[in-house]
């Protein structure tokens, strides 16, 4: 019984970028864990609620858990003797953000309007919401940097796509977010990004939160390319492995298991 109680559990849902990355990371490093997909799983959601968590991914052991938005926190929680890959500099991350958000806007414009209300694969979320979310992640970060308030899960998950609807409108919104991000970076005085930032997954240097604010949309943009390919549409100037090099991305673009 003790072995079962101490077994690592991972709570996740399909299409979740951090969920896929966390599971790949644990598997790659030989960590045995129980996989609990909470999507459409009331029993799994109840387990999650009993822990005191309401977002995924969560890595738990017994009644203790950690938000798995950063692998550093997972490594510390499980006391793993693992060295992570070196972070890109903030300047490099902003260059990747420019590339990623510009690409996302191009791909969204390629999605037929009739497809925007349809879900993708095993996630009950319209493509319209996914498309908006890519830019909302960055917008939420910028808002918290501006007002100094906690970067909450609810903030980055806010969905205004119902006011935008069309691929063109969502793409234009995204280009506006990118322009604001560039303005923020030009004016931001601490180019090392070492100041602490309060988030729903803990207090971290701005550098750490910025890295997540870049790789998270990058993973979803990979999913846009997958959506287009399954629709028989060739993505306009596909992002390559070299384009995304240095970002702590999962290997796969989508989580089915």
DRENBA-127197 format. One record per atom (N, C-alpha, C, O, CB): residue in one letter; x, y, z. Coordinates in steps of 0.02 Angstrom, whole numbers, padded with zeros to 5 digits, always signed. Glycine has a CB too. Example, Ala and Ser with C-alpha at 12.3 -4.5 7.8 and 13.67 -1.06 7.14 Angstrom:
2
a+00660-00284+00390 a+00615-00225+00390 a+00660-00165+00390 a+00712-00166+00423 a+00565-00224+00452 s+00642-00112+00354 s+00684-00053+00357 s+00645+00002+00394 s+00670+00057+00402 s+00704-00030+00286 
END
This chain:
257
x+00042-00061+00000 x+00000+00000+00000 x+00043+00063+00000 x+00028+00111-00035 x-00047+00001+00061 x+00097+00062+00039 x+00141+00119+00043 x+00172+00136-00025 x+00178+00195-00043 x+00196+00106+00094 x+00191+00084-00063 x+00221+00095-00128 x+00171+00130-00174 x+00190+00174-00213 x+00243+00028-00160 x+00106+00109-00170 x+00054+00140-00211 x+00044+00213-00192 x+00039+00256-00235 x-00011+00102-00206 x+00042+00226-00126 x+00032+00294-00102 x+00089+00340-00122 x+00078+00400-00134 x+00024+00294-00026 x+00149+00313-00126 x+00207+00354-00142 x+00221+00358-00217 x+00267+00392-00238 x+00267+00327-00107 x+00181+00324-00257 x+00193+00325-00329 x+00177+00394-00356 x+00130+00427-00335 x+00149+00271-00365 x+00217+00416-00403 x+00207+00481-00435 x+00145+00478-00480 x+00135+00430-00517 x+00270+00501-00476 x+00105+00529-00475 x+00046+00536-00519 x+00053+00600-00560 x+00076+00651-00534 x-00020+00536-00478 x+00034+00596-00623 x+00034+00655-00666 x-00037+00667-00692 x-00066+00624-00725 x+00084+00646-00726 x-00064+00725-00675 x-00131+00744-00698 x-00122+00788-00760 x-00084+00836-00760 x-00171+00782-00642 x-00157+00770-00814 x-00147+00804-00878 x-00211+00804-00919 x-00260+00773-00900 x-00090+00771-00917 x-00209+00838-00977 x-00263+00834-01026 x-00234+00842-01096 x-00181+00872-01104 x-00317+00887-01012 x-00268+00815-01146 x-00243+00818-01215 x-00234+00890-01239 x-00274+00934-01222 x-00290+00781-01262 x-00182+00901-01279 x-00170+00967-01307 x-00134+01015-01262 x-00116+01070-01282 x-00234+00997-01327 x-00123+00994-01199 x-00089+01036-01149 x-00014+01032-01160 x+00015+00978-01155 x-00109+01015-01077 x+00018+01088-01173 x+00089+01089-01190 x+00133+01066-01132 x+00177+01024-01142 x+00109+01158-01211 x+00121+01093-01073 x+00162+01075-01015 x+00150+01003-00993 x+00195+00970-00968 x+00148+01122-00957 x+00089+00979-01004 x+00073+00909-00986 x+00116+00861-01026 x+00147+00816-00999 x-00002+00894-00998 x+00116+00871-01092 x+00154+00828-01136 x+00229+00832-01118 x+00262+00781-01114 x+00143+00847-01210 x+00254+00892-01109 x+00325+00900-01093 x+00343+00865-01027 x+00395+00833-01022 x+00343+00974-01089 x+00299+00871-00977 x+00312+00840-00912 x+00315+00764-00918 x+00360+00733-00891 x+00259+00861-00862 x+00266+00735-00953 x+00265+00663-00960 x+00325+00637-01000 x+00354+00586-00982 x+00200+00641-00994 x+00342+00672-01053 x+00401+00652-01091 x+00464+00656-01048 x+00507+00611-01051 x+00409+00696-01154 x+00470+00708-01009 x+00528+00718-00966 x+00534+00661-00914 x+00588+00634-00905 x+00524+00785-00930 x+00479+00645-00882 x+00481+00591-00831 x+00496+00524-00863 x+00535+00485-00836 x+00414+00588-00793 x+00466+00510-00920 x+00478+00446-00955 x+00551+00441-00976 x+00583+00389-00967 x+00432+00440-01016 x+00576+00496-01004 x+00646+00497-01028 x+00695+00485-00971 x+00749+00458-00982 x+00661+00563-01063 x+00677+00506-00911 x+00722+00500-00854 x+00705+00442-00808 x+00728+00439-00751 x+00722+00564-00815 x+00664+00395-00834 x+00652+00333-00798 x+00609+00338-00736 x+00613+00295-00692 x+00716+00303-00780 x+00567+00390-00732 x+00523+00398-00674 x+00457+00362-00687 x+00422+00377-00736 x+00510+00474-00658 x+00441+00314-00645 x+00378+00278-00651 x+00322+00322-00624 x+00327+00349-00569 x+00381+00209-00612 x+00268+00329-00663 x+00213+00372-00640 x+00146+00345-00665 x+00142+00310-00716 x+00224+00444-00663 x+00095+00364-00630 x+00026+00348-00650 x+00000+00408-00691 x+00002+00465-00667 x-00020+00333-00589 x-00024+00394-00751 x-00048+00446-00796 x-00124+00454-00787 x-00161+00406-00796 x-00031+00430-00870 x-00146+00514-00768 x-00217+00526-00756 x-00242+00582-00802 x-00229+00641-00789 x-00231+00543-00681 x-00277+00564-00855 x-00306+00612-00901 x-00371+00637-00871 x-00419+00598-00864 x-00317+00580-00972 x-00374+00701-00853 x-00433+00727-00819 x-00487+00751-00868 x-00542+00770-00847 x-00414+00785-00773 x-00472+00751-00933 x-00520+00775-00983 x-00579+00727-00988 x-00571+00670-01009 x-00486+00784-01052 x-00637+00750-00968 x-00697+00708-00969 x-00695+00652-00917 x-00732+00604-00922 x-00705+00678-01036 x-00652+00659-00866 x-00642+00608-00815 x-00659+00637-00747 x-00616+00667-00715 x-00569+00580-00817 x-00720+00629-00725 x-00743+00660-00663 x-00704+00633-00602 x-00689+00670-00556 x-00817+00648-00653 x-00689+00567-00603 x-00651+00539-00548 x-00581+00569-00544 x-00556+00584-00490 x-00646+00462-00555 x-00550+00579-00602 x-00484+00610-00604 x-00487+00682-00581 x-00442+00705-00545 x-00455+00607-00674 x-00539+00719-00601 x-00547+00788-00580 x-00557+00793-00505 x-00534+00839-00472 x-00605+00821-00616 x-00593+00744-00477 x-00605+00743-00405 x-00539+00732-00367 x-00527+00764-00316 x-00656+00689-00386 x-00496+00688-00393 x-00430+00678-00363 x-00390+00742-00364 x-00356+00760-00316 x-00391+00622-00399 x-00394+00777-00420 x-00358+00841-00428 x-00383+00892-00378 x-00344+00926-00346 x-00365+00867-00500 x-00449+00897-00372 x-00479+00945-00325 x-00460+00929-00253 x-00448+00974-00213 x-00554+00946-00332 x-00457+00865-00236 x-00439+00845-00168 x-00368+00867-00150 x-00353+00881-00092 x-00446+00770-00159 x-00325+00870-00200 x-00256+00894-00189 x-00255+00968-00174 x-00210+00993-00142 x-00212+00878-00249 x-00307+01003-00199 x-00308+01076-00193 x-00285+01111-00256 x-00269+01170-00253 x-00266+01097-00136 x-00284+01075-00312 x-00262+01104-00376 x-00322+01109-00423 x-00371+01072-00416 x-00205+01062-00407 x-00317+01155-00471 x-00372+01162-00520 x-00346+01171-00591 x-00385+01185-00636 x-00416+01221-00501 x-00281+01164-00601 x-00253+01168-00668 x-00204+01111-00678 x-00181+01080-00630 x-00217+01237-00679 x-00190+01096-00740 x-00141+01044-00757 x-00085+01075-00798 x-00094+01127-00829 x-00175+00985-00797 x-00027+01043-00797 x-00009+00979-00766 x+00007+00986-00692 x+00033+01037-00669 x+00049+00947-00802 x-00008+00933-00656 x+00010+00927-00586 x+00049+00862-00577 x+00027+00810-00601 x-00054+00929-00539 x+00105+00866-00543 x+00142+00806-00523 x+00131+00797-00448 x+00146+00842-00409 x+00219+00811-00542 x+00106+00739-00429 x+00088+00728-00359 x+00122+00664-00333 x+00137+00618-00371 x+00012+00723-00350 x+00132+00665-00268 x+00155+00605-00233 x+00121+00606-00165 x+00133+00651-00124 x+00235+00602-00226 x+00078+00556-00152 x+00038+00559-00091 x-00008+00619-00094 x-00041+00630-00145 x+00083+00563-00028 x-00010+00659-00040 x-00053+00718-00039 x-00015+00782-00055 x-00041+00837-00045 x-00087+00724+00027 x+00047+00775-00078 x+00088+00833-00096 x+00090+00839-00173 x+00088+00788-00208 x+00160+00827-00066 x+00095+00900-00197 x+00098+00909-00270 x+00138+00970-00288 x+00153+01012-00245 x+00027+00914-00299 x+00155+00975-00352 x+00189+01033-00378 x+00159+01050-00446 x+00142+01006-00485 x+00266+01021-00385 x+00152+01115-00459 x+00133+01137-00527 x+00192+01121-00573 x+00250+01135-00556 x+00115+01214-00529 x+00178+01092-00630 x+00232+01068-00673 x+00244+01114-00732 x+00264+01092-00786 x+00217+00998-00698 x+00233+01179-00722 x+00245+01226-00776 x+00319+01236-00790 x+00338+01255-00845 x+00213+01293-00760 x+00361+01224-00739 x+00433+01225-00750 x+00462+01158-00729 x+00444+01132-00676 x+00466+01285-00712 x+00508+01132-00769 x+00539+01068-00753 x+00583+01074-00692 x+00595+01024-00657 x+00578+01042-00812 x+00609+01133-00679 x+00650+01144-00619 x+00611+01127-00556 x+00637+01096-00510 x+00676+01216-00616 x+00548+01148-00555 x+00506+01133-00496 x+00492+01059-00490 x+00489+01032-00435 x+00440+01172-00501 x+00483+01024-00547 x+00472+00952-00546 x+00534+00916-00521 x+00529+00870-00480 x+00453+00927-00616 x+00592+00937-00545 x+00656+00906-00524 x+00665+00914-00449 x+00685+00867-00414 x+00715+00938-00562 x+00650+00974-00424 x+00658+00987-00352 x+00608+00946-00311 x+00625+00918-00259 x+00649+01062-00337 x+00546+00943-00334 x+00493+00907-00298 x+00509+00833-00292 x+00498+00803-00240 x+00426+00917-00334 x+00534+00803-00346 x+00548+00732-00347 x+00620+00716-00327 x+00640+00658-00325 x+00534+00704-00416 x+00659+00768-00312 x+00729+00760-00292 x+00768+00720-00344 x+00802+00672-00328 x+00734+00726-00223 x+00762+00741-00406 x+00796+00707-00461 x+00866+00737-00471 x+00875+00798-00463 x+00755+00712-00527 x+00913+00696-00487 x+00982+00719-00498 x+00992+00729-00573 x+01025+00689-00606 x+01035+00668-00469 x+00963+00782-00599 x+00962+00795-00671 x+00981+00867-00684 x+00959+00912-00648 x+00892+00778-00701 x+01021+00877-00735 x+01040+00944-00755 x+00999+00964-00816 x+00995+00926-00865 x+01116+00949-00770 x+00968+01022-00813 x+00928+01045-00869 x+00969+01078-00923 x+01027+01097-00912 x+00875+01093-00845 x+00939+01085-00982 x+00973+01119-01037 x+00980+01193-01020 x+00941+01221-00982 x+00934+01110-01103 x+01031+01224-01049 x+01044+01294-01035 x+00989+01338-01067 x+00967+01325-01123 x+01113+01314-01063 x+00969+01389-01030 x+00917+01434-01054 x+00945+01481-01108 x+01003+01501-01107 x+00889+01475-00997 x+00902+01496-01156 x+00917+01551-01202 x+00916+01616-01163 x+00881+01622-01112 x+00867+01553-01261 x+00953+01665-01186 x+00953+01731-01153 x+00886+01765-01166 x+00850+01746-01212 x+01012+01775-01179 x+00867+01814-01124 x+00805+01851-01138 x+00803+01881-01208 x+00751+01880-01241 x+00796+01906-01086 x+00859+01907-01231 x+00862+01935-01299 x+00847+01882-01351 x+00810+01894-01399 x+00932+01967-01312 x+00876+01823-01343 x+00862+01768-01389 x+00789+01746-01386 x+00759+01730-01437 x+00909+01709-01375 x+00762+01744-01325 x+00692+01725-01317 x+00645+01773-01353 x+00596+01752-01384 x+00674+01721-01243 x+00660+01837-01350 x+00618+01886-01384 x+00623+01877-01460 x+00573+01887-01495 x+00639+01957-01364 x+00681+01857-01484 x+00688+01842-01556 x+00645+01783-01575 x+00613+01783-01628 x+00760+01829-01573 x+00644+01731-01533 x+00602+01672-01546 x+00528+01691-01543 x+00488+01666-01583 x+00617+01616-01495 x+00510+01735-01497 x+00440+01755-01490 x+00416+01790-01554 x+00361+01778-01577 x+00430+01801-01429 x+00458+01833-01581 x+00442+01868-01643 x+00428+01817-01699 x+00379+01823-01736 x+00501+01916-01664 x+00471+01768-01704 x+00464+01716-01756 x+00401+01674-01745 x+00364+01661-01792 x+00526+01671-01756 x+00389+01655-01683 x+00333+01610-01667 x+00265+01645-01678 x+00222+01618-01711 x+00338+01586-01594 x+00257+01705-01650 x+00192+01738-01656 x+00178+01759-01728 x+00121+01758-01750 x+00189+01799-01609 x+00230+01779-01763 x+00221+01796-01834 x+00199+01735-01874 x+00155+01740-01918 x+00285+01824-01864 x+00228+01678-01858 x+00210+01615-01892 x+00139+01595-01874 x+00101+01574-01918 x+00259+01559-01874 x+00121+01601-01810 x+00053+01582-01788 x+00001+01623-01826 x-00050+01596-01847 x+00046+01593-01712 x+00014+01688-01834 x-00034+01730-01870 x-00042+01706-01943 x-00098+01705-01969 x-00012+01804-01869 x+00013+01688-01974 x+00010+01662-02044 x-00032+01598-02047 x-00075+01591-02091 x+00081+01648-02071 x-00019+01553-02001 x-00054+01488-02003 x-00128+01496-01989 x-00170+01462-02019 x-00023+01439-01953 x-00145+01541-01943 x-00216+01552-01926 x-00253+01578-01988 x-00310+01559-02000 x-00223+01601-01867 x-00221+01621-02025 x-00253+01647-02087 x-00265+01592-02138 x-00308+01599-02181 x-00209+01702-02118 x-00228+01537-02133 x-00236+01481-02180 x-00293+01434-02161 x-00315+01394-02202 x-00171+01442-02186 x-00316+01438-02099 x-00368+01392-02077 x-00435+01415-02105 x-00453+01473-02096 x-00372+01389-01999 x-00472+01372-02139 x-00537+01392-02166 x-00584+01415-02110 x-00585+01384-02056 x-00569+01333-02205 x-00622+01468-02122 x-00666+01495-02071 x-00713+01443-02043 x-00728+01443-01983 x-00706+01554-02099 x-00737+01398-02085 x-00784+01346-02063 x-00754+01298-02013 x-00790+01264-01977 x-00810+01308-02123 x-00687+01294-02011 x-00653+01249-01966 x-00643+01278-01896 x-00629+01241-01849 x-00586+01229-01994 x-00651+01343-01889 x-00633+01375-01826 x-00675+01354-01766 x-00651+01357-01709 x-00638+01450-01833 x-00736+01332-01777 x-00779+01311-01722 x-00773+01236-01707 x-00805+01210-01661 x-00851+01328-01737 x-00733+01201-01746 x-00726+01129-01737 x-00667+01114-01691 x-00617+01149-01693 x-00717+01094-01806 x-00674+01061-01650 x-00617+01042-01608 x-00565+01004-01648 x-00576+00986-01706 x-00642+00998-01549 x-00507+00993-01617 x-00454+00955-01649 x-00440+00893-01610 x-00426+00896-01550 x-00390+00998-01657 x-00443+00836-01643 x-00428+00771-01614 x-00467+00760-01549 x-00528+00765-01548 x-00353+00765-01600 x-00431+00745-01494 x-00464+00723-01433 x-00472+00777-01381 x-00479+00762-01321 x-00427+00666-01403 x-00470+00841-01402 x-00479+00896-01355 x-00542+00935-01375 x-00547+00958-01432 x-00417+00942-01354 x-00588+00942-01328 x-00651+00975-01343 x-00643+01051-01337 x-00672+01083-01293 x-00708+00950-01297 x-00602+01079-01382 x-00590+01150-01383 x-00589+01173-01455 x-00550+01146-01495 x-00523+01169-01346 x-00630+01223-01474 x-00630+01245-01544 x-00561+01272-01565 x-00523+01298-01525 x-00682+01300-01555 x-00546+01264-01629 x-00483+01291-01655 x-00479+01366-01644 x-00425+01395-01637 x-00475+01274-01730 x-00536+01399-01644 x-00538+01471-01630 x-00509+01487-01562 x-00470+01534-01555 x-00610+01497-01634 x-00526+01447-01511 x-00502+01459-01443 x-00427+01445-01438 x-00390+01483-01407 x-00541+01416-01393 x-00404+01391-01469 x-00333+01376-01470 x-00294+01432-01503 x-00242+01453-01478 x-00320+01309-01507 x-00319+01457-01560 x-00285+01509-01596 x-00278+01572-01553 x-00224+01602-01550 x-00322+01526-01661 x-00331+01591-01521 x-00330+01650-01477 x-00283+01640-01418 x-00247+01686-01399 x-00400+01666-01451 x-00283+01580-01390 x-00243+01564-01331 x-00169+01575-01343 x-00133+01597-01297 x-00256+01492-01309 x-00145+01561-01403 x-00075+01570-01419 x-00052+01641-01402 x+00002+01651-01374 x-00062+01555-01493 x-00093+01690-01420 x-00075+01760-01408 x-00093+01783-01338 x-00061+01827-01310 x-00109+01804-01460 x-00146+01753-01310 x-00168+01772-01243 x-00115+01756-01190 x-00109+01791-01140 x-00234+01738-01226 x-00077+01702-01201 x-00023+01685-01155 x+00025+01744-01148 x+00046+01761-01093 x+00016+01622-01180 x+00043+01773-01204 x+00090+01829-01205 x+00057+01892-01178 x+00088+01930-01140 x+00116+01842-01276 x-00005+01903-01197 x-00041+01962-01173 x-00049+01961-01097 x-00041+02013-01065 x-00110+01967-01206 x-00064+01902-01069 x-00070+01896-00997 x-00004+01913-00962 x-00004+01947-00910 x-00092+01827-00978 x+00051+01889-00990 x+00118+01905-00963 x+00129+01980-00963 x+00152+02008-00913 x+00173+01869-01003 x+00114+02013-01019 x+00124+02085-01025 x+00081+02123-00975 x+00103+02173-00946 x+00109+02108-01096 x+00019+02100-00965 x-00025+02133-00917 x+00003+02129-00846 x+00001+02177-00808 x-00095+02103-00920 x+00028+02070-00828 x+00056+02062-00761 x+00121+02102-00752 x+00134+02128-00698 x+00069+01989-00746 x+00160+02107-00805 x+00220+02149-00802 x+00201+02222-00793 x+00237+02260-00760 x+00263+02140-00865 x+00145+02243-00822 x+00124+02313-00819 x+00091+02330-00753 x+00104+02384-00725 x+00076+02328-00876 x+00048+02286-00727 x+00011+02304-00666 x+00041+02274-00602 x+00018+02290-00547 x-00060+02283-00672 x+00091+02230-00610 x+00123+02201-00551 x+00081+02150-00514 x+00100+02127-00461 x+00142+02255-00504 x+00024+02132-00542 x-00019+02083-00509 x+00002+02012-00526 x+00038+02000-00575 x-00093+02094-00530 x-00020+01965-00485 x-00004+01895-00494 x-00024+01872-00565 x-00079+01886-00588 x-00040+01852-00442 x+00022+01836-00598 x+00005+01804-00661 x-00033+01741-00645 x-00004+01690-00628 x+00070+01789-00704 x-00098+01745-00651 x-00141+01689-00632 x-00156+01644-00692 x-00147+01664-00750 x-00207+01714-00602 x-00177+01584-00676 x-00199+01537-00728 x-00259+01566-00766 x-00263+01562-00827 x-00218+01468-00698 x-00305+01597-00728 x-00364+01626-00760 x-00345+01682-00809 x-00378+01691-00860 x-00411+01653-00707 x-00292+01719-00792 x-00272+01775-00835 x-00250+01750-00904 x-00270+01777-00955 x-00216+01815-00801 x-00208+01698-00905 x-00184+01675-00970 x-00236+01633-01007 x-00231+01623-01068 x-00120+01634-00962 x-00287+01610-00970 x-00339+01569-01002 x-00400+01611-01023 x-00447+01583-01051 x-00361+01514-00955 x-00399+01676-01011 x-00455+01717-01033 x-00466+01709-01108 x-00418+01707-01147 x-00443+01792-01015 x-00529+01703-01127 x-00544+01691-01198 x-00590+01746-01224 x-00648+01750-01205 x-00577+01622-01207 x-00562+01787-01268 x-00602+01840-01300 x-00613+01824-01374 x-00632+01867-01413 x-00567+01908-01293 x-00600+01761-01392 x-00604+01744-01463 x-00675+01749-01491 x-00684+01755-01551 x-00577+01674-01475 x-00724+01745-01446 x-00793+01752-01469 x-00807+01821-01499 x-00853+01829-01539 x-00841+01739-01413 x-00767+01870-01478 x-00775+01938-01506 x-00737+01946-01572 x-00747+01995-01608 x-00750+01989-01455 x-00693+01898-01587 x-00651+01903-01647 x-00675+01857-01703 x-00682+01878-01760 x-00578+01886-01628 x-00686+01794-01684 x-00716+01744-01728 x-00676+01723-01789 x-00656+01665-01794 x-00781+01768-01750 x-00662+01769-01834 x-00633+01749-01898 x-00557+01740-01893 x-00525+01770-01850 x-00649+01801-01952 x-00529+01698-01936 x-00456+01690-01937 x-00419+01757-01945 x-00369+01770-01911 x-00435+01643-01993 x-00444+01800-01989 x-00411+01864-02000 x-00411+01908-01938 x-00361+01939-01921 x-00445+01901-02058 x-00468+01911-01903 x-00472+01952-01843 x-00426+01926-01787 x-00395+01965-01752 x-00544+01954-01818 x-00423+01860-01780 x-00380+01831-01728 x-00306+01843-01746 x-00266+01858-01702 x-00394+01756-01719 x-00289+01836-01810 x-00220+01849-01831 x-00201+01921-01819 x-00145+01935-01797 x-00212+01831-01906 x-00245+01967-01833 x-00230+02038-01822 x-00222+02052-01748 x-00177+02090-01728 x-00286+02082-01851 x-00265+02022-01707 x-00258+02029-01634 x-00189+02004-01613 x-00155+02037-01573 x-00313+01989-01597 x-00168+01948-01639 x-00103+01920-01622 x-00045+01965-01642 x+00003+01972-01605 x-00094+01852-01653 x-00051+01995-01700 x+00001+02041-01723 x+00005+02102-01678 x+00059+02130-01667 x-00011+02062-01796 x-00053+02123-01652 x-00053+02178-01604 x-00019+02160-01539 x+00017+02200-01510 x-00124+02200-01590 x-00030+02098-01515 x+00003+02074-01454 x+00079+02073-01465 x+00117+02093-01421 x-00023+02004-01434 x+00100+02048-01523 x+00172+02046-01537 x+00202+02117-01537 x+00256+02127-01510 x+00185+02013-01605 x+00167+02165-01566 x+00192+02234-01566 x+00199+02260-01495 x+00247+02294-01479 x+00145+02279-01607 x+00150+02244-01453 x+00154+02265-01382 x+00213+02232-01347 x+00246+02263-01305 x+00089+02250-01345 x+00225+02169-01362 x+00281+02133-01331 x+00348+02166-01351 x+00393+02172-01309 x+00280+02059-01352 x+00354+02185-01413 x+00415+02218-01436 x+00424+02286-01402 x+00480+02304-01382 x+00414+02227-01512 x+00369+02322-01394 x+00372+02387-01359 x+00394+02377-01286 x+00434+02414-01260 x+00304+02423-01362 x+00365+02325-01255 x+00384+02310-01185 x+00459+02296-01180 x+00492+02323-01136 x+00344+02250-01158 x+00485+02256-01225 x+00555+02237-01221 x+00601+02296-01232 x+00652+02303-01198 x+00570+02182-01271 x+00583+02339-01279 x+00624+02399-01292 x+00628+02443-01230 x+00680+02473-01216 x+00595+02439-01351 x+00573+02448-01192 x+00570+02493-01135 x+00592+02460-01069 x+00607+02495-01021 x+00500+02519-01127 x+00593+02394-01067 x+00607+02359-01004 x+00681+02368-00985 x+00725+02352-01025 x+00589+02283-01010 x+00694+02395-00926 x+00763+02413-00909 x+00809+02354-00891 x+00869+02357-00905 x+00763+02459-00852 x+00782+02301-00861 x+00824+02245-00838 x+00828+02192-00892 x+00788+02145-00893 x+00795+02215-00772 x+00876+02199-00937 x+00882+02151-00992 x+00906+02082-00970 x+00905+02035-01010 x+00930+02178-01044 x+00927+02075-00907 x+00945+02008-00881 x+00882+01972-00855 x+00883+01911-00847 x+00997+02014-00824 x+00829+02010-00842 x+00764+01982-00820 x+00771+01940-00756 x+00743+01886-00752 x+00733+01940-00875 x+00808+01965-00708 x+00818+01928-00646 x+00770+01948-00590 x+00770+01917-00537 x+00889+01938-00623 x+00730+02000-00601 x+00682+02019-00549 x+00631+01964-00539 x+00611+01931-00587 x+00647+02085-00569 x+00609+01953-00476 x+00559+01901-00465 x+00490+01921-00491 x+00471+01979-00490 x+00554+01885-00390 x+00453+01871-00514 x+00385+01882-00538 x+00340+01830-00504 x+00356+01771-00502 x+00381+01876-00616 x+00284+01853-00478 x+00237+01809-00443 x+00188+01779-00493 x+00153+01815-00529 x+00200+01847-00387 x+00184+01712-00493 x+00139+01677-00539 x+00100+01624-00501 x+00115+01608-00443 x+00179+01646-00597 x+00051+01596-00534 x+00012+01542-00503 x+00052+01479-00491 x+00031+01436-00452 x-00048+01526-00546 x+00111+01473-00524 x+00153+01415-00512 x+00216+01434-00472 x+00266+01400-00474 x+00174+01384-00579 x+00210+01489-00435 x+00264+01508-00390 x+00299+01572-00410 x+00283+01603-00461 x+00314+01453-00385 x+00348+01592-00369 x+00388+01651-00383 x+00450+01630-00422 x+00488+01587-00400 x+00407+01688-00317 x+00460+01662-00479 x+00517+01645-00522 x+00546+01709-00552 x+00511+01759-00557 x+00495+01597-00579 x+00610+01708-00571 x+00637+01766-00607 x+00598+01778-00672 x+00571+01731-00702 x+00712+01755-00624 x+00593+01840-00692 x+00559+01856-00755 x+00587+01815-00813 x+00549+01796-00858 x+00566+01931-00771 x+00652+01800-00811 x+00683+01759-00864 x+00648+01691-00871 x+00635+01669-00926 x+00757+01749-00849 x+00633+01659-00815 x+00600+01594-00815 x+00529+01600-00843 x+00508+01559-00884 x+00598+01564-00745 x+00493+01652-00821 x+00424+01661-00844 x+00423+01681-00918 x+00379+01660-00955 x+00388+01715-00802 x+00472+01721-00939 x+00477+01739-01010 x+00490+01678-01053 x+00461+01671-01106 x+00532+01791-01020 x+00534+01633-01029 x+00547+01572-01067 x+00483+01533-01077 x+00469+01508-01132 x+00600+01528-01031 x+00443+01526-01024 x+00379+01491-01030 x+00331+01528-01076 x+00292+01497-01112 x+00347+01482-00960 x+00334+01594-01075 x+00290+01635-01117 x+00309+01629-01190 x+00270+01648-01234 x+00293+01708-01095 x+00368+01603-01204 x+00389+01593-01274 x+00378+01520-01296 x+00350+01508-01349 x+00462+01612-01282 x+00401+01472-01255 x+00397+01403-01278 x+00325+01377-01279 x+00307+01335-01320 x+00440+01357-01234 x+00283+01403-01233 x+00213+01382-01229 x+00176+01399-01295 x+00145+01354-01325 x+00178+01416-01169 x+00178+01462-01319 x+00147+01477-01385 x+00182+01440-01442 x+00150+01423-01492 x+00149+01551-01397 x+00247+01428-01436 x+00283+01392-01489 x+00254+01322-01498 x+00246+01299-01554 x+00358+01389-01474 x+00240+01289-01442 x+00212+01222-01446 x+00143+01223-01478 x+00126+01180-01519 x+00209+01190-01377 x+00102+01272-01459 x+00036+01277-01489 x+00040+01294-01563 x-00002+01274-01603 x-00006+01330-01452 x+00091+01332-01582 x+00100+01349-01652 x+00119+01286-01692 x+00100+01279-01750 x+00153+01403-01661 x+00158+01242-01662 x+00171+01177-01693 x+00105+01140-01704 x+00096+01106-01755 x+00219+01134-01649 x+00059+01147-01657 x-00006+01114-01664 x-00047+01144-01721 x-00084+01109-01755 x-00045+01119-01599 x-00039+01210-01732 x-00072+01241-01790 x-00047+01211-01855 x-00086+01198-01901 x-00061+01317-01791 x+00018+01199-01859 x+00046+01167-01919 x+00017+01098-01928 x+00002+01077-01984 x+00122+01163-01915 x+00008+01062-01873 x-00021+00995-01876 x-00094+00998-01900 x-00115+00957-01939 x-00017+00960-01807 x-00131+01047-01875 x-00200+01057-01897 x-00203+01069-01972 x-00244+01038-02007 x-00232+01117-01859 x-00160+01113-01997 x-00160+01127-02069 x-00142+01065-02110 x-00173+01051-02161 x-00110+01183-02084 x-00093+01028-02087 x-00072+00968-02123 x-00129+00917-02127 x-00138+00885-02179 x-00011+00936-02090 x-00167+00910-02072 x-00222+00863-02072 x-00280+00887-02116 x-00322+00848-02137 x-00246+00850-02001 x-00282+00953-02129 x-00333+00980-02174 x-00309+00979-02246 x-00345+01001-02291 x-00350+01052-02154 x-00248+00953-02257 x-00220+00950-02324 x-00194+01016-02349 x-00189+01028-02409 x-00272+00925-02372 x-00176+01061-02302 x-00151+01128-02319 x-00078+01132-02297 x-00062+01118-02240 x-00194+01184-02285 x-00034+01151-02342 x+00036+01158-02325 x+00047+01223-02286 x+00031+01277-02311 x+00081+01157-02389 x+00075+01219-02225 x+00088+01280-02187 x+00133+01328-02224 x+00183+01308-02253 x+00118+01263-02119 x+00116+01392-02223 x+00155+01444-02255 x+00219+01455-02215 x+00217+01480-02159 x+00115+01510-02262 x+00276+01437-02243 x+00342+01443-02211 x+00342+01407-02143 x+00344+01439-02091 x+00360+01518-02202 x+00341+01340-02144 x+00339+01301-02082 x+00398+01316-02037 x+00454+01325-02060 x+00337+01226-02099 x+00384+01318-01973 x+00438+01324-01924 x+00480+01260-01925 x+00453+01205-01930 x+00410+01337-01852 x+00545+01267-01921 x+00591+01210-01923 x+00619+01197-01853 x+00612+01238-01808 x+00647+01222-01973 x+00653+01141-01847 x+00687+01125-01783 x+00738+01178-01767 x+00748+01196-01709 x+00720+01056-01787 x+00772+01204-01818 x+00822+01256-01807 x+00789+01321-01783 x+00817+01356-01740 x+00861+01269-01871 x+00730+01336-01810 x+00694+01396-01788 x+00679+01393-01713 x+00682+01444-01678 x+00628+01403-01827 x+00663+01334-01689 x+00641+01326-01619 x+00697+01302-01573 x+00686+01290-01514 x+00583+01277-01616 x+00757+01295-01600 x+00813+01269-01560 x+00825+01311-01498 x+00823+01372-01500 x+00878+01267-01603 x+00836+01276-01442 x+00849+01309-01379 x+00789+01317-01335 x+00795+01331-01275 x+00878+01376-01392 x+00729+01309-01364 x+00668+01312-01323 x+00654+01243-01293 x+00662+01193-01327 x+00607+01336-01366 x+00634+01240-01230 x+00624+01176-01196 x+00557+01144-01215 x+00512+01138-01173 x+00627+01184-01120 x+00551+01124-01278 x+00489+01098-01304 x+00485+01022-01296 x+00536+00988-01292 x+00482+01116-01378 x+00424+00995-01292 x+00417+00922-01296 x+00435+00897-01365 x+00439+00937-01413 x+00346+00900-01278 x+00447+00832-01371 x+00465+00805-01437 x+00405+00803-01484 x+00410+00820-01543 x+00494+00734-01429 x+00347+00782-01457 x+00287+00777-01499 x+00249+00843-01499 x+00257+00885-01454 x+00242+00720-01474 x+00207+00853-01550 x+00166+00913-01554 x+00100+00905-01518 x+00069+00955-01498 x+00154+00932-01626 x+00077+00842-01510 x+00011+00831-01480 x+00012+00770-01436 x+00047+00721-01451 x-00043+00823-01535 x-00026+00772-01382 x-00029+00717-01334 x-00092+00677-01343 x-00147+00703-01335 x-00024+00743-01262 x-00085+00613-01361 x-00143+00569-01370 x-00151+00520-01313 x-00206+00493-01303 x-00137+00531-01436 x-00098+00507-01275 x-00099+00452-01226 x-00109+00475-01155 x-00111+00435-01109 x-00036+00412-01230 
END
